[in-house]
């Protein structure tokens, strides 16, 4: 991870909103939830944010909180959490079952397979929130927004070797 700059919470929200357009009710609700998590991370982690560039290993080691797979039959990330690398291994082991049982989540992954990269939003440790409360690892880069992007980039071989992926990290580095 390469640190580019220290930024304010307002800078983070501006960047988030610029890269998360609202086109329908679902995206509005999703963005409101994500903005709430970004605000929570700001308040709990001292209001410090950094703009950074991530490489392949940074993304693969990022901890993902509980993710039910957009209401599908298979739970992608249990409440104890997992890394991006382990979630990709799980998806690969399920082969076509995930596509059939979790079409909404798979649709997001497939869309990000070819979409232009956009920033992800992380924290330097877990936040106090129900989706994060049972994480086994709380002292690592942790997902706030961008789960489908990171998984898609890893699944379709789009992760760079050098620090080139834009990210914003709440808390001390």
N, C-alpha and C positions, 0 to 999 in steps of 0.2 A: 504494500500500500504506500502510495506517495501522497503526502499532504500538499495540497495546493494553496489553501487559504483558510483562515478562520472566518466564519460567516455568522450572521445573526439569525435568530429564528424567523424574522420577517423575510430575510433573503431565501431561506429554505422554503417557506410557504409560497413565495413568488415563483420559485423554480418549480415546485410541485405543481402549482396551478397552471403554469405555462406548458407543462408536459402531460397534464391530465385533463384534457378538455371534457366538458360535460355535454353529452349529446342526447342523453335520455335519463329517465328516472333511475335506472339501475346504476349508471355511472355517477349520477349525483349522490346517491346513497353511499356508494363505494368510496367516493372521494371524501365525503363527510366523515366516514369512519376513519379513513387513512389520516386526514387532517387532525382528527382527535388523537390518534396515536402519536403523531408528530408533536402535537402540543403537550401530550403527557410526557413524552421523552424529554422535551425541553424543560418542563417543570421539574421532573424527577432527577435529571442529570445535570442540573446547574445552568441550563440555558446556553451551553457551549456547543457549537456545531462546527464541523470542518468539512470543507469541500475536498475530496480526495479522488485519486485515480486507483482503481483496483485492477489486479491481474487475475489470472486463472485461479491460482491457489487461494487468493483472498476470497473469491466468490465461492469456491468449493468448500471452504472451511466455515462459511457463514452459517450460523445457527438459525434454523427455521422453527417458529412456534407452531403450535397445534393448527392443523389445516385439514378440514374434513373433506376436501376435494370438491368444493362448491355443491355440497348436498348430495353427492353421488354415493354409491354403495361402498366404495373402498376408501378408507381413511388414509390419506397420503402421509400425514405427519401426526403421530400420537401426541397427547398432551405433554409428554416428556421431551419432545423436540427431537430434532435431528439436524445434520448438516445438509447443505445442498448436495454434496457428493453422495451421501447415503440415500437421500430422497431420489436422486437420479438412478442409483443402483436398484432401488425398490421399483421405480417406474419401469426400468428395463426388464426386471424379473417378471413383472406382471404381463409383459407383452401386450397383446390386444385387449386384455380384460379391462384395463383402465379406460381405454377409449370408449368401450361399450358401457361401462358402469358409471363413468364420470364424464359425460359428454361436455358439460359446461367448462369444467376445469381443463379438459383436454383441448377444447376449442381455444381457450386463452393461451395455452402452451403452443399450440400449432400456429396461432396468429403471430406470436412473438418470435417464432422460428425464422421468419423472414422480415419482420418489422425493423425499422431503424432502432438502434439502441437508444434508450432513454435512461436517465439517472435512477438509481435505486436509493432508498433511504433506510439507513441502518442506525443502530445504537452500539456503543462500545460495551454495553452490558444489558442484561434483561431489564425490562420495565415492570413495574408492579401493575399487572393487568391480568384478568382471568386467563387469557390465551397464553400467558407467559409464566403463570404461577407454578407450574409443575416442571418447568424446564430442568433437566439434569445438569446442563452447562449454562451458567449465567455470567461468565466472565470473558465472553468472546464477542466478536462482531455478530450482531443479532438483527434479523430482519424486522423492519417496520413496514416497508412498502417495496414491492418488487419481486415477490416470490415467483410468480409465473415467468417474469423476464429472466431471472437467474436460472431457473430450471430449464427453460427453453434454450437459453444460450449454451448451457452445459450439455443438454441432450443433443443438440444439433451442431456441436463443435464450434461455437462462436465465441468462446472465451479466449481473450488474448494472452499471450505469454508475458508481455510487459504490462506495466500499469497504464491502462488506457480507458477503462470503464468509469464513467462519472458516477460518483456517489456522494452522499451527504451523511455524515456520522454525528449523532448526538452523543455528548459526553466526552470525557478525557480520552485521548488516544494512548 
